[in-house]
Amino acid sequence: MSDTFDVAIVGGGVVGAAIARELSRYDLKVVLLEKAADVARGTSGKNSGVVHTGINVPTGSVKAKLNVAGAEMFEDLCADLDVPFKRCGKTIVALSEAELPDLESLMARGVANGVRDLEIIDSATLKRMEPNIEGAAALNVPTAAIVCPYSLNIALAESVIENGAEIRLNSPVTAISGTEGSFELTTPGGIISAGLIVNSAGLFSDKVARMTGVHRWRIWPCRGEYLILDKSKGHLINGMVYPVPPKGGAGLGIHITPTTDGNILLGPSADYTNDAEDVRTTGKIRRQLLTEAAEFLPQLSPRDVITAYSGMRPKLVPSKVGGFGDFVIEEVEEAPGVMQLVGIESPGLTASPAIAEQVSAWVRDKIPAQGKADFVSKRTSIPRLRDEPLELREARIQKDGDYGEIVCRCEMVTRKEITESIKNGLGATSLNAIKYRSRATMGRCQGGFCGPRVVDLLIEAGHPPESLTLNGGESWLFMGTTEDLRAERKAERTGAK
Ligand SMILES: Cc1cc2nc3c(=O)[nH]c(=O)nc-3n(C[C@H](O)[C@H](O)[C@H](O)COP(=O)(O)OP(=O)(O)OC[C@H]3O[C@@H](n4cnc5c(N)ncnc54)[C@H](O)[C@@H]3O)c2cc1C
């Protein structure tokens, strides 16, 4: 493997992966370095999955421009990459008449930002659209859409590999030296040389910027917790239901969002923290989310919750200052040859295809490159038995018996889908890597039934038990054999150790 590249991208979130894919259209040598054991393990795997239209961001901002441009590209991108996408629309609901002026100013901003088909609807129209939602009026945003965010990140990464660029997992960049044309990035696997660098390290982009000699930014992590509701409640809403955004708040307020798989998300909260990796979920926020969501959707019950997760916003503005912080997408004078992407919080998922085009243009301005005639834009995901009509399922099972064995009962995931996930081109083998590719362990029982069976399939595929982790790193699934542990305990008791 050569370790000299035209471009090194630091960070394998949706933004880094979208940039790598865009660059893989050209005859450039590109490497993406990701510190985790898989892509989509940062903020890109833990958000609302909303393709925002651009009504929430100030007119004229970088966010507004890239949000609107990215949203326009999303449907085609998802079709090319075979990623779940649904234009389900969104209503921003005023709980009382007093919030009507807020809806009007949101609508005015949306119109100024170029968002189409906005209208304010009365409570009767809202009831027809969303029979279970309580509200005095709403702003109807029919062009808003949802996507499966981690599937998109994984699909982008697979497309990158298919098109000849490299992705190196478990590769944290710990130091950067050199200048434009001859940078050196230190990773545990060795030194990577690159002419240009793209800093797309999300929550750690300020630290990577410091490695390049740029000290102007600091990221203020702000945690957003979510609850996931059982699919049996998916029918309660038809599209996304948002509140009027809290004034001066760090987010858009607790919203009720369908997922492309038929669950409902409640969240996110907004709590600043000092630790970007502190993605805990708490009982306090669980109660808060259920209480706030119940104002719109009174039928909700705590029993509907199957699990919780949290994502971290990489804010550029500290909580005591508050307010708006724009995306930073700049090559700054202290570090020529480095594109710094800092503060890529929401709507970063939506903006990712547009950010990728902008960064690709910057690279090609510096390194003239030819488009590849053999670039493959289409990618096909593993066929899912549960998504197919009954009459096609039988034919698929006849063709391949592994489709006839259901391993995850809650999500109806077959043995075939899991073994195909294990063979992924990125070489990601943690239990979570298989979960995010197949959905096994994501259902009501959260892996109680299928978790051990997925482990068996990993072992069957040649991965020794002692190598298996939940999420890479040292999150080992097994501590040793029972015999080893017994011997160790005995040695402790007898003082032989
Ligand atoms: C609660 C919440 C809800 C959101 N909802 C939405 C939404 O509905 N719609 C929307 O458009 N946006 C949403 N966003 C924003 C969106 O998720 C982010 O803007 C987007 O995921 C950012 O992607 P990224 O690639 O920049 O960062 P990340 O996904 O964080 O990726 C950065 C990667 O860099 C890696 N890395 C860090 N340091 C190093 C290093 N030294 N070496 C190698 N790798 C490194 C990390 O491991 C990580 O994988 C939301 C965000 C949050 C927190």
The ligand as a Tripos MOL2 file, in Angstrom:
@<TRIPOS>MOLECULE
LIG
   53    58     1     0     0
SMALL
NO_CHARGES

@<TRIPOS>ATOM
      1 C1        -28.4320   15.9200   17.9240 C.3       1 LIG1
      2 C2        -28.1000   16.2200   16.4890 C.ar      1 LIG1
      3 C3        -29.0860   16.2320   15.5080 C.ar      1 LIG1
      4 C4        -28.7840   16.5450   14.1940 C.ar      1 LIG1
      5 N1        -29.7590   16.4660   13.2430 N.ar      1 LIG1
      6 C5        -29.4620   16.7710   11.9560 C.ar      1 LIG1
      7 C6        -30.4500   16.6610   10.9470 C.ar      1 LIG1
      8 O1        -31.5580   16.1840   11.1940 O.2       1 LIG1
      9 N2        -30.1320   17.0590    9.6930 N.ar      1 LIG1
     10 C7        -28.9060   17.5670    9.3800 C.ar      1 LIG1
     11 O2        -28.7170   17.9720    8.2500 O.2       1 LIG1
     12 N3        -27.9260   17.6150   10.3090 N.ar      1 LIG1
     13 C8        -28.1710   17.2120   11.5770 C.ar      1 LIG1
     14 N4        -27.1940   17.2440   12.5230 N.ar      1 LIG1
     15 C9        -25.8600   17.6460   12.1240 C.3       1 LIG1
     16 C10       -25.1090   16.5220   11.4280 C.3       1 LIG1
     17 O3        -25.2580   15.3110   12.1190 O.3       1 LIG1
     18 C11       -23.6310   16.9050   11.3540 C.3       1 LIG1
     19 O4        -23.5220   18.1980   10.8250 O.3       1 LIG1
     20 C12       -22.8430   15.9600   10.4880 C.3       1 LIG1
     21 O5        -23.0660   14.6290   10.8600 O.3       1 LIG1
     22 C13       -21.3720   16.2980   10.6060 C.3       1 LIG1
     23 O6        -20.6420   15.3600    9.8930 O.3       1 LIG1
     24 P1        -19.0710   15.3610    9.9900 P.3       1 LIG1
     25 O7        -18.5980   14.3580    9.0180 O.co2     1 LIG1
     26 O8        -18.5810   16.7630    9.8660 O.co2     1 LIG1
     27 O9        -18.7360   14.9540   11.4970 O.3       1 LIG1
     28 P2        -18.6860   13.5330   12.2000 P.3       1 LIG1
     29 O10       -19.7780   12.6640   11.8240 O.co2     1 LIG1
     30 O11       -18.5050   13.8110   13.6630 O.co2     1 LIG1
     31 O12       -17.3720   12.8940   11.6360 O.3       1 LIG1
     32 C14       -16.0910   13.3040   12.0290 C.3       1 LIG1
     33 C15       -15.2220   12.0850   12.0750 C.3       1 LIG1
     34 O13       -13.8750   12.4600   12.3360 O.3       1 LIG1
     35 C16       -13.2760   11.4400   13.0910 C.3       1 LIG1
     36 N5        -12.0740   11.9920   13.7180 N.ar      1 LIG1
     37 C17       -12.0180   12.9310   14.6940 C.ar      1 LIG1
     38 N6        -10.7390   13.1980   15.0040 N.ar      1 LIG1
     39 C18        -9.9780   12.4180   14.1930 C.ar      1 LIG1
     40 C19        -8.5800   12.2420   14.0480 C.ar      1 LIG1
     41 N7         -7.7100   12.9280   14.7810 N.pl3     1 LIG1
     42 N8         -8.1360   11.3500   13.1440 N.ar      1 LIG1
     43 C20        -9.0040   10.6310   12.3780 C.ar      1 LIG1
     44 N9        -10.3470   10.7600   12.4930 N.ar      1 LIG1
     45 C21       -10.8220   11.6510   13.3780 C.ar      1 LIG1
     46 C22       -14.3760   11.0380   14.0570 C.3       1 LIG1
     47 O14       -14.1460    9.7590   14.6040 O.3       1 LIG1
     48 C23       -15.6060   11.1230   13.1850 C.3       1 LIG1
     49 O15       -15.9290    9.8800   12.6190 O.3       1 LIG1
     50 C24       -27.4580   16.8890   13.8440 C.ar      1 LIG1
     51 C25       -26.4520   16.8390   14.8120 C.ar      1 LIG1
     52 C26       -26.7660   16.4840   16.1240 C.ar      1 LIG1
     53 C27       -25.6880   16.3870   17.1430 C.3       1 LIG1
@<TRIPOS>BOND
     1     1     2 1
     2     2     3 ar
     3     2    52 ar
     4     3     4 ar
     5     4     5 ar
     6     4    50 ar
     7     5     6 ar
     8     6     7 ar
     9     6    13 1
    10     7     8 2
    11     7     9 ar
    12     9    10 ar
    13    10    11 2
    14    10    12 ar
    15    12    13 ar
    16    13    14 ar
    17    14    15 1
    18    14    50 ar
    19    15    16 1
    20    16    17 1
    21    16    18 1
    22    18    19 1
    23    18    20 1
    24    20    21 1
    25    20    22 1
    26    22    23 1
    27    23    24 1
    28    24    25 2
    29    24    26 1
    30    24    27 1
    31    27    28 1
    32    28    29 2
    33    28    30 1
    34    28    31 1
    35    31    32 1
    36    32    33 1
    37    33    34 1
    38    33    48 1
    39    34    35 1
    40    35    36 1
    41    35    46 1
    42    36    37 ar
    43    36    45 ar
    44    37    38 ar
    45    38    39 ar
    46    39    40 ar
    47    39    45 ar
    48    40    41 1
    49    40    42 ar
    50    42    43 ar
    51    43    44 ar
    52    44    45 ar
    53    46    47 1
    54    46    48 1
    55    48    49 1
    56    50    51 ar
    57    51    52 ar
    58    52    53 1
@<TRIPOS>SUBSTRUCTURE
     1 LIG1         1 GROUP 0 **** ****
